[in-house]
Amino acid sequence: MNSVKLNLNKDFRRLYGRGKSFVSPLLVTYIMPSKRGIVRYGITAGKKVGGAVERNRARRVIEAAMREIAPLIECNGVDIVFVARTKTVFAKSYQVAEAMKKHFKDGGIVPQAKE
């Protein structure tokens, strides 16, 4: 899977406004189809999450979870924004990956697994 980081404010704002959102205690995910043919994703952590150290840890945990889940994405052309929540700082990457996987299944970008 080919993925690129989102870093323009207009891209984040577009997803906040028009993307489909999925919420869990660990993170909020905004998903929106795009015509680019690649997966683009961005990660944000607001000041509510904590100081700089906590925000950076939350971003690192989300990044590690995304690396784990990325090969499962079967959609060509999707933009994703992850927003860290206060509990993200205390979570392990596999816990965030589980929440992420559920959001991706609900969003239709990962096939439904037979569980």
C-alpha positions in Angstrom: 0.0 0.0 0.0 1.3 3.4 -1.0 0.7 6.1 1.6 1.7 9.8 1.9 1.4 12.1 4.9 -1.1 14.9 4.9 0.4 18.2 6.2 -1.7 21.0 4.7 -4.2 22.7 6.9 -6.7 22.9 4.1 -6.6 19.1 3.7 -7.3 18.6 7.5 -10.1 21.1 7.4 -11.7 19.5 4.4 -11.8 16.1 6.1 -13.2 17.6 9.3 -16.0 19.2 7.3 -16.8 16.6 4.8 -15.3 13.3 6.0 -17.1 10.6 7.8 -16.1 10.4 11.4 -15.7 7.4 13.7 -15.1 7.8 17.4 -13.6 5.6 20.1 -12.1 6.4 23.5 -8.6 6.2 22.1 -8.9 8.2 18.8 -11.2 9.9 16.3 -10.9 9.0 12.7 -12.1 11.0 9.7 -12.2 9.1 6.4 -13.0 10.5 2.9 -12.6 9.0 -0.5 -10.2 10.8 -2.9 -9.4 10.5 -6.6 -5.6 10.5 -6.1 -5.2 6.7 -6.1 -3.1 6.7 -2.9 -3.8 6.6 0.8 -3.0 9.9 2.5 -3.2 10.3 6.2 -2.5 12.9 8.9 -2.3 12.8 12.7 -3.2 15.6 15.1 -3.1 16.0 18.8 -4.5 19.1 20.5 -3.5 20.8 23.7 -6.2 18.9 25.6 -4.1 15.7 25.2 -1.3 17.2 27.3 2.0 18.9 27.0 4.4 18.5 24.1 5.8 15.2 25.4 2.4 13.6 25.7 1.2 14.9 22.3 4.3 13.6 20.6 3.8 10.2 22.3 0.2 10.1 21.2 1.3 10.8 17.6 4.0 8.1 17.8 1.5 5.5 19.1 -0.9 6.4 16.3 1.9 6.3 13.7 3.0 2.8 14.9 -0.6 1.5 14.8 -1.0 2.9 11.2 2.1 1.1 10.1 0.7 -2.1 11.5 -2.8 -1.7 9.8 -1.7 -0.1 6.5 -1.2 -3.4 4.6 -4.9 -4.2 5.2 -6.3 -1.1 3.4 -7.8 -2.2 0.1 -9.2 1.1 -1.0 -7.3 3.0 -3.7 -7.7 6.7 -3.0 -8.6 7.7 0.5 -7.7 10.5 2.9 -7.6 9.8 6.6 -7.1 12.1 9.6 -6.5 10.7 13.1 -7.2 12.9 16.1 -5.5 11.8 19.4 -7.6 11.8 22.5 -6.5 12.1 26.2 -6.5 8.3 26.6 -4.2 7.8 23.6 -1.2 8.8 25.6 -1.6 5.9 28.0 -2.5 3.3 25.3 -0.2 0.8 23.5 0.0 0.8 19.7 -1.8 -2.6 19.5 -4.8 -1.1 21.4 -4.9 1.9 19.0 -4.6 -0.5 16.1 -7.7 -2.4 17.2 -9.7 0.8 17.4 -8.3 1.9 14.0 -9.2 -1.5 12.4 -12.8 -1.1 13.7 -13.0 2.4 12.2 -11.6 1.2 8.9 -14.1 -1.6 8.8 -17.0 0.8 9.6 -15.7 3.1 6.9 -15.5 0.4 4.3 -11.8 0.6 3.5 -10.8 -2.7 5.1 -12.7 -5.9 4.2 -15.0 -7.3 6.9 -13.1 -10.2 8.6 -14.7 -13.5 9.5 -14.4 -13.5 13.3 
